[in-house]
Amino acid sequence: MQYNKIGIWMVCFLLVSSLVAALGISPPSATVHFSPEVRRTVPLQIINTEAYPIGMRMVMNGDLGDIISFEPEKFVLSAGEQKEVLVHFDFPKEIEIAGRHRVIVDAVEDTESGGGFSAKAAVSSHIFVEVPYPGKYAEVTMNIGSVKEGEHAVYNVLIANKGKEDLEDTNGNLKIYTSKDELKKVINIEHIEVSVGTSKSISDEIDTALFSPGTYFGKFTYFYGVTSRKAEAEFKIGTLDVDLTDYTNELYPDRINKVVLTLESRWNDGIPEVYAEMDAFDQHVKSQTISMKGFGVTNLPVFIDTTGYELGRYEGLVKIYFVDTLKEIPVWLDIVEEEEVIVEDTPKKNLFNSDFIIALAIVLTVVFLVIIIYELKVPKKHKKMHQYDYRK
């Protein structure tokens, strides 16, 4: 019985997948702001890319179903047709739960009711309803762009007023820290005003002339009344350099070992023609030549033969070549005993056992029956299973 269920679900999945590919919806997401006793409308475009008509109906999922209506709710999409559907939000005087509400609007294929097998396709759009918080309430985000050494970094702070009161004559500050939490700079921002239901973007430059190349963190604090909100962002000041950040340091005796060199770019832009060489165990080996992305990390393998060398620690040298630059890094390599791996014999499983053969036969039977039912129930001329009279 369980195999029958698996087979039916597999057939449903294949049929619905093909139907979904025939339908489209735009936009895939939208945002609506709550206003007391006001109607807001979101237009959606439903698209049929098939060569036959499809009957459709609109449904919703979410906690705001009692205030949502569709225009139209049921309709037929002709072959290749695109139709506009209006999603109306008739807001009440108040919505108790503040914050973001998500409504999932589905355009569903409207198949005939009754017995037998049917597959329904649906496409979805997510509509977010923003309900303001009581009093003053703000949300803050920030980003800071990475720059090259000597350039000015640019920060952007976005303050969104999600409350029911205006944010007037507020202020904030931006503090820049190194990766070791050392404070490098403080930028004060005053007289910030954000009206209800709006956002304010604040952008400016950061003078990095006295900053060394490396990773930095910006921490912005926004003050309004007795409350504050915080946002953080990481940025980098790049220099034309490539570092060796890790490498394989344990090798096994009397074999050819793979040594992986991990390189990290400290430059904002791409660096072409980067490669590494290793001198160790009286050998000189070279990696492949690659191009590195800005602040990218890559692994370069080289191969070292330890035949004839005893267990112990040996010194080596890694050379990194990039943009007419040679960088040399001393490394230590240890030849260690290989741990013995015990492999237990496990009985081999026969994939094509009796249970598998039975399940496969059931699935094929179900597919065959679905095809027969479909051919018996649907007229062959243009497959008019999608045409309905919604005026009844």
N, C-alpha and C positions, 0 to 999 in steps of 0.2 A: 504493500500500500504506500509506503514511504517513497519508493522509486517512482510510482505514478505521480505523486505530488511534485517530486523533483523535475520530472519530465514536463509536466504542465507549466511549472514556473519558468523553465527554460524556454519553452515555446512562447509564453506571454512576453518574456523579456525581449526575444528577437522580434516579435511582431510590433510591440510598442516602440522599440528603438527605431524601426523603420518608419513608423508613423510620426514620431517626434521629429525626425529629420525633415518631414514634409511641412512642419509648422514653425513659425517664428513669431517673436514678440519683441516690441521695442517701445520705450527703453527698458532694459533689464532691471533698472532700479530708479527710484525717484524719492524726493523728500518733500513733505508737506508740513507747514507750520500751523499749529492750532491757533484759532481765533474764536472766541465765544460767539455762538449763534451765527456762524458764517459758513457758507458753502464753498468748499474748495474742490477743484476738479483737476484730475490728472488724465490727459489723453494717452491712450495706448494704441499702437498699431499692431494688428494681428495679420499674419501673412501666411498664405497657402501657396506653396511652391509645387504642389502636385498638379497633374493633368486632369483631375476630376474634382467635383465639389465635395466639401466637407461640412457637415453640420456641427456647430459649435455652441457652447454655453459658457458663461462666466461664473466662476465661484471664487470665494475668498476663504482664507484661513487666518485667524488672529483674534485678538480680544476686542476689536472695534466693529464687529459685524453688524451691530444694530444701527450704525450710522452710515453704512456704505451701500450704495446702489450703483447699478450698471446701466448704461444706455448705448446700445441695446444689451439685453441680458442673453438672448438667444438669437442666432442668425446663421445663415449659410454662406460660406466662403466659396465663391466660384473658383474654377481652376485658375491659378496664378493671381488671384485677387488679394489686395491689401485693404483691410477695413479698419476704420477708427472706432474705438470703444472708449466712452467717457466713464471714468471712475469718479463718482461723486462722494465727497465726504461732507455730510450735514452735521457740523459740530454742535454739540449741546452747549449749554451755558458754562459747563465745567466738566473736566475729566479728572477724576480723583488721583490717578497715579501719574505723577510727573515723570519726565524723561523721554526716552525714545521708545516708541511702539513700532513693531514690525508687522505689516500686513502683507500676506502672500496672495497675490491675485493670480488665479489660474485660468487660462483659456483651455477648456476641455473638449475633446471630441465627444459629441452627443450621439451615442449609438442607440440602436433600437433596444428597448427593454424586452424581457422575456427570457425563455430558457436558452440553453446552448452556450457556446463559448463566444466571448467577444473581448476585444482588446481596445482600450481607450488611451489615446495620446493626450498629453497636456504640456503646455509651455507656461512658464511662470515669470512674473515680475514682482520684485520686492519694493514695497512702498513704505517709507519710514515716516512716522508722524512724530514731530517734536512737540512735546507738551511742556511749557515753561514750569520751573520750580517756583514755589512761593518765595517772595522777597527777592534778595539779590543772590545770583548764582552765576558763576562763570566757569568756562572750560578753556584751558590754555594748551596750545601745541607750539612747537618750535623746531626749526631746522637751521643748521649752519653748514655752508658749503666748504668743502676742503679746497685748499689753495696751495700754490707753490711757494717756496721760501721767498720772502720779501714782498709778497702780494698781500692785499687787504682781504680778509675773510668777510663774508656778508651773512648776517643773521636775519631770520624772519620769524617774528612772533605773531601768532594768530590768537586773538582773544574773542571768544564767542559768548554773548550774553544769553544764557539759557534761563534767566529768571524773569520775574514779573515787574521788576523795577529797573530803571536806567542806572548804569554805572557811571557816576559823575565824579570828575576830579580825582581819579584814582592814580596809582603809580606802581612802578615795579623796578627791579634791578636785575641785571645780567652779570653773573660772575663767571670768569673763565679760569679753569683749573688745569694743571698738567695731569698726566697719567699717574703721578705720585701724589695727587691731591694738594699740590702747591698752588695757592691763589696767585694768579698772574695779572688779572685786570678786573675792574668793576665798572659797569656802565649803568648809570641811573636814568630811568625814563619817567617823566612826570606828566601830569595833566592828561591822563588817558580817559577818554569818554566813549562809552559804548551803549547805544540805545537798545531797548528791548527787542529781541528777535533779530539782532544784527551781529556782525562780526567786525573786528578792527584788525587790520594787518599793520605791523610795525616792522620796518626794515632799516638797517643801517650797516655801516662798515665797521670792522674791528681792525685796528692798526696792529699788525703782527711783526713790526720791524724788530722788536726786542725778543721775539719768540724763537726758540730753536726748533728745528724740524722735529716732528713727533706727533703724538696723539694728544688731543685736548678735549675737555668737556665743558660745555656751556650749561649753566644752571640758572634758569630764569624764575623769579618769584614775583607774582602779581598780588598786590595788596588792594583789597576793597573792604571798607568798614573794618570789622575785627577779624575778617577772614582772609586767607591767602590761598593761592593756587600755584603749583609749581610745574615746570616742564624742563626736560633735559635733552641735550643733543650732543653727539660726538662729531668732531671734525679733525682733519689731519692737515699738517703743514708738511708738504713734500719736499724732498731733496733728491737729486739724481743719484740714487744709490740702490744697490741690491745686497741684501744681507743673507747669510747662511743661518737660518733659525733652528735647524734640526738636521740630524743625519744618523744613519745606521752605524752604531759604534760597536756592535758585537758581531764577530765573524766566527765561522767554524773552520777547523783545520783541514788541510789537504783537499780543498775544493775551490771552485770558482764561486765567490760570494757576490750577491747583489747588494750594492750600497746605494741607498736612496738619499739624495741631497735635497733638502727642502729650502727653496729660495723664496724670499719675500721682497717685492719691490717697494721702495720708499718714495716713488715718484708718482705724481698725479696722472700723467699721461702714459701711453704705452711705450715700452722699451723694446726695440727690435734686436734680433741677433744676440741673444743671451745664451751663453753656454758655460760649462764648468769643466775643469780638469782636476784630477787627483793624482798626487805623487805619494805612493805608499808601497812598502814591501818591494822596493827596487823596481817598481812599475810606474808607468805614466799612462793614464787612461783619460779618455775624453767623453763627455756626454754629447747628446744631440743638441742642435742649435734651435732655440725657440724664440717666440715673441711673448713678452709679458704685458699684461694689462696694468692699468694704473692701480697701485696698491695691491697688485695681485700676488697670489701665492701659488707656487708650482713645485712639483717633485721631479727631479732629474736623476735617473738611475745610471750608475757606472758599475763596472764589474772588476773585482780584484781576486787574483789567484793566491791562495795561502798555502799552496803545496810546499812542504819542506820547512814550514815555520812552526815553532813550538808555541805552546800556550803562553799567553802573557800580553803585556801592553806594548803597543808600537806607536810611534809618532808618524803622522802624515801631514800633508799640506793640500788644502783645497784652493784652487784658483778660479775666480769668477770673472768672466770677460763680458763687458757691456759698454757700448758707445765709446770705443777707444780707451776704455778704462780697464785696468787689471787690479783686482782686489784679492789679497792672499790671506787665508785664515788657517792657522795651525789646528790640527785635530788629533784626537787620540783614538786608536782602534784596539779593541781587545779581542784576542783569539781565545775562545772559550770552548769547553767540551759541549758537544751536542747532547741534549737530554734525550734519553731513550723513550721512544713512543711505542706503547704497547697497543697493538691493534687486535681487538677481539673479533673472532669470527662470528658473524651474525647470519642467520638463515636468510637467503634471498627470497624476496616476496614476488610472487607471480602476479604481475599486473592484470593479466587477462584470466582472472579466476572466474568461477561460476557466478558469483554475485555481480561482477562487472558486466559479464555477458548478458545476464538477465536485465540489469538496469539499462544497458544500451538498447536491448530489444524493446523494452517498454517505452523508452524515449522515442525511438523510431516509429513505434506503433501509434503513439499519441500524435506525433507530427503528421502521420499519414491520415489519421482520423480527422484532425483539424482541417487538413486540406480538403477532404471529402465533404465535411460539414459546410465549409466555406463555399465550395462549388455548388452544393445543393441549395443553400439559402440565398445566394447572391446571383441575380441575373447576370448573364455573361456580357450583355450589351452595356459597356461603359461603367459597370460596377456601381449602380446607383444606390448603394447602401448608405450614403452620406446625405441624401436629400430627404428633408422632412418639411411638413407644413406646420410652422409654429403658430399659425393663427387659430389652431384648435384650442 
